[in-house]
């Protein structure tokens, strides 16, 4: 895996800036590693790992979490019912996780992927066909809503990373 650009910090996930923080309970520990995107769990004070195109609350923190609940290192999963920091607000650099099969360059826009990971955003495509659109009502059926199918862009890469064969860490500028 090749890296270029911003240097990944040692045993931290925030590489620059100051995110907003809130403490939430880990409802399900599956894939709850520091730096993963998280979303609301069953209750407002719960969190679970985010899904592809999911409505992410923010990033699962590490060094901001109370030491009682903090895992040994950034590569260790949190336990169920741990209280952990969720980082949000945008404008800070964080170590996220690029999904396997991705190969991105610095400046690539990223959206949520499965398991709290990230994938490159793609251009919006409006389907074309042979049926003419003859009214505003028909046109609204083609394009509607405010959130693209892949979800909102949540981050911009600050380094080039090749995760073609396996998921890899990537320093990103958080937009959420």
C-alpha positions as CSV (number, residue, x, y, z in Angstrom):
1,X,0.0,0.0,0.0
2,X,1.5,3.3,-1.1
3,X,1.0,6.5,0.9
4,X,1.8,10.1,-0.1
5,X,0.8,13.4,1.4
6,X,-0.1,14.0,5.1
7,X,1.6,11.6,7.6
8,X,-0.6,9.3,9.6
9,X,-0.2,10.1,13.3
10,X,1.1,7.4,15.7
11,X,-1.6,5.8,17.8
12,X,-4.0,8.7,17.3
13,X,-6.7,9.3,14.7
14,X,-7.0,13.1,14.7
15,X,-4.2,14.4,12.4
16,X,-5.1,18.1,12.7
17,X,-7.8,20.5,13.7
18,X,-10.3,20.3,16.5
19,X,-13.5,18.3,16.0
20,X,-16.6,18.7,18.1
21,X,-17.2,15.8,20.4
22,X,-20.0,13.9,22.0
23,X,-20.0,10.7,24.1
24,X,-22.3,7.9,23.1
25,X,-22.7,4.2,24.0
26,X,-21.5,1.5,21.7
27,X,-24.6,-0.6,21.1
28,X,-23.0,-3.3,18.9
29,X,-19.3,-3.8,18.8
30,X,-19.1,-5.2,15.3
31,X,-16.5,-3.2,13.3
32,X,-16.4,-0.5,15.9
33,X,-12.7,0.5,15.4
34,X,-11.5,4.1,16.0
35,X,-11.8,6.2,12.8
36,X,-14.9,4.4,11.5
37,X,-18.0,6.3,10.5
38,X,-20.9,5.7,13.0
39,X,-24.6,6.3,13.0
40,X,-27.4,6.4,15.5
41,X,-28.3,3.2,17.2
42,X,-31.6,2.2,18.7
43,X,-31.7,5.3,21.0
44,X,-30.2,8.8,20.7
45,X,-27.4,7.9,23.1
46,X,-26.4,4.7,21.2
47,X,-24.2,4.3,18.2
48,X,-23.4,1.5,15.7
49,X,-21.1,1.3,12.7
50,X,-22.3,3.2,9.7
51,X,-23.5,1.5,6.5
52,X,-23.1,2.4,2.8
53,X,-24.9,5.7,2.1
54,X,-26.0,5.8,5.7
55,X,-26.6,9.0,7.6
56,X,-23.3,9.2,9.5
57,X,-23.2,11.1,12.8
58,X,-19.5,11.3,12.7
59,X,-16.3,9.4,13.3
60,X,-15.6,7.0,16.2
61,X,-12.9,8.7,18.3
62,X,-9.9,7.3,20.1
63,X,-7.7,9.7,22.1
64,X,-10.8,11.8,23.1
65,X,-12.4,8.8,24.8
66,X,-12.2,8.3,28.5
67,X,-9.2,6.0,29.3
68,X,-11.5,3.6,31.1
69,X,-13.1,2.7,27.8
70,X,-10.2,3.4,25.4
71,X,-8.9,0.4,23.5
72,X,-5.2,-0.5,23.8
73,X,-4.4,1.1,20.4
74,X,-6.1,2.5,17.3
75,X,-6.3,-1.0,15.7
76,X,-8.2,-2.5,18.6
77,X,-12.0,-2.8,18.5
78,X,-14.2,-1.2,21.1
79,X,-16.4,-3.4,23.3
80,X,-20.2,-3.4,23.5
81,X,-21.5,-0.8,26.0
82,X,-18.3,1.2,26.0
83,X,-18.8,5.0,26.2
84,X,-16.8,6.5,23.3
85,X,-16.3,9.9,21.7
86,X,-18.0,10.6,18.4
87,X,-16.1,13.3,16.4
88,X,-18.0,15.6,14.0
89,X,-18.3,19.2,12.8
90,X,-16.0,19.1,9.8
91,X,-12.8,20.9,9.1
92,X,-10.4,18.5,10.8
93,X,-8.1,15.8,9.6
94,X,-8.8,12.2,10.7
95,X,-7.5,8.8,9.9
96,X,-10.5,6.9,8.3
97,X,-10.6,3.5,6.6
98,X,-10.7,3.1,2.8
99,X,-12.7,0.1,1.7
100,X,-10.9,-2.8,-0.1
101,X,-10.9,-2.4,-3.8
102,X,-10.3,1.4,-3.8
103,X,-7.3,3.2,-5.2
104,X,-7.6,7.0,-4.6
105,X,-5.4,10.0,-5.1
106,X,-5.2,13.1,-2.9
107,X,-8.3,15.3,-3.3
108,X,-10.7,12.4,-4.1
109,X,-14.2,12.9,-2.6
110,X,-15.3,10.0,-0.4
111,X,-18.7,8.7,0.6
112,X,-19.7,6.1,3.3
113,X,-19.2,2.4,2.5
114,X,-20.1,-0.7,4.5
115,X,-18.6,-1.3,7.9
116,X,-17.9,2.4,8.6
117,X,-15.4,2.6,5.8
118,X,-15.0,5.0,2.9
119,X,-15.3,4.6,-0.9
120,X,-14.7,7.1,-3.8
121,X,-17.7,9.1,-4.8
122,X,-18.8,8.8,-8.4
123,X,-20.4,11.3,-10.7
124,X,-24.2,11.6,-10.6
125,X,-25.6,10.0,-13.7
126,X,-29.0,10.9,-15.1
127,X,-30.4,7.9,-17.0
128,X,-31.2,8.6,-20.6
129,X,-33.7,6.7,-22.8
130,X,-35.9,7.0,-25.8
131,X,-39.0,8.2,-23.9
132,X,-39.4,12.0,-24.2
133,X,-40.1,14.0,-21.0
134,X,-43.2,16.0,-21.7
135,X,-44.0,17.6,-18.3
136,X,-42.5,18.8,-15.1
137,X,-44.3,16.0,-13.2
138,X,-42.5,13.4,-15.4
139,X,-39.2,15.2,-14.9
140,X,-39.6,15.1,-11.1
141,X,-39.8,11.3,-11.3
142,X,-36.4,11.2,-12.9
143,X,-34.6,13.3,-10.3
144,X,-35.9,14.0,-6.8
145,X,-34.8,14.4,-3.3
146,X,-31.7,16.1,-1.9
147,X,-29.4,13.3,-1.0
148,X,-27.6,11.4,-3.9
149,X,-28.0,7.6,-4.1
150,X,-24.4,7.1,-2.6
151,X,-25.1,9.5,0.2
152,X,-23.4,12.8,0.9
153,X,-19.7,13.3,0.4
154,X,-18.2,12.9,4.0
155,X,-14.5,13.5,3.4
156,X,-11.7,14.5,1.0
157,X,-8.5,12.4,0.9
158,X,-5.3,14.2,2.0
159,X,-3.1,11.5,0.6
160,X,-3.0,8.9,-2.2
161,X,-3.7,5.4,-1.0
162,X,-3.9,2.1,-2.8
163,X,-6.4,-0.3,-1.1
164,X,-6.9,-2.4,-4.2
165,X,-6.2,-5.7,-2.4
166,X,-7.1,-4.8,1.3
167,X,-8.8,-2.0,3.2
168,X,-6.3,0.6,4.3
169,X,-6.0,3.7,6.6
170,X,-6.3,7.1,4.9
171,X,-6.0,10.6,6.3
172,X,-9.0,12.6,5.2
173,X,-10.4,16.1,5.7
174,X,-13.8,15.5,7.4
175,X,-16.8,17.3,5.9
176,X,-19.2,16.1,8.6
